[in-house]
Amino acid sequence: MTKIIALTNQKGGVGKTTTAVNLAASLAALDRRVLLVDLDPQGHATMGSGVDKHELDGSVLEVLLGERDAAGVILDCPEAGYALLPGNGDLTAAEVALLDREAGRERCLDDALAVVAGEYDVVLIDCPPSLNMLTVNGLTAAHGVLIPLQCEFYALEGLSALLDTVEQIKDSVNPELEIYGILRTMFDARNSLTRDVTKQLRDYFGDTLLKATIPRNVRVAEAPSHGLPVTKYARFSRGSQAHRVLAKELIRRLSL
């Protein structure tokens, strides 16, 4: 069965898109059929997949508005190893258009993916770093949520707000939504704050806190400028290996 996973955090700068791109590539390298959906108007997941967001013939915008089928917009990214439903700044228009709809506006992505999701083992949705109608669409379409989290004080406060949002979505439109895992990014075990935050997360969330961590790594930061996941740009780097460990943990945890 296809697993649809939304990567989200209302706090920006936590490595959400980096995780989405590199997890997609790592799962594909482990022989999973992967679709990455770029639901963020910044279009960074699209660029990081080697696709120019300024030169799109079609994007997730048209899909959300019902103007095109997802199958006609999905692109193959052979260098990265997965398929991409691209996005760019035009998604801002989708946010406005969806707000004007009276009914069903939170299910537009869910309806669109229902037609194509069965062709993939995993669908990853890169949500915007804010709670808006695009994020609501991502959470409504997903079976579960993966939360990238930087180990710092304000991250815990933001996590509390995000969990409240997930509960609201469960109560209103997607009762099956689960938290699949909390992922520590930009991780540095030598930092005392990192260790303190990790202890708090483990005490409160238990097994929901993933064992895998993503370290700070210059190769991870360099890879998007080459339009490649780090698993392709610097295969043997610490960042690349960490994302492969993450992929394997999710495969075991979710029976992917």
Secondary structure as UniProt FT lines:
FT   STRAND          3..7
FT   HELIX           16..29
FT   TURN            30..31
FT   STRAND          34..38
FT   TURN            41..42
FT   HELIX           44..48
FT   TURN            49..50
FT   HELIX           53..55
FT   HELIX           60..64
FT   TURN            65..66
FT   HELIX           70..72
FT   STRAND          75..77
FT   TURN            78..81
FT   STRAND          82..85
FT   TURN            89..90
FT   HELIX           91..99
FT   HELIX           105..107
FT   HELIX           108..114
FT   TURN            115..116
FT   HELIX           117..119
FT   STRAND          122..126
FT   HELIX           133..141
FT   STRAND          144..150
FT   HELIX           153..172
FT   TURN            175..176
FT   STRAND          178..187
FT   TURN            189..190
FT   HELIX           192..205
FT   HELIX           206..208
FT   STRAND          209..215
FT   HELIX           218..222
FT   HELIX           223..226
FT   HELIX           230..233
FT   TURN            235..236
FT   HELIX           238..254
//
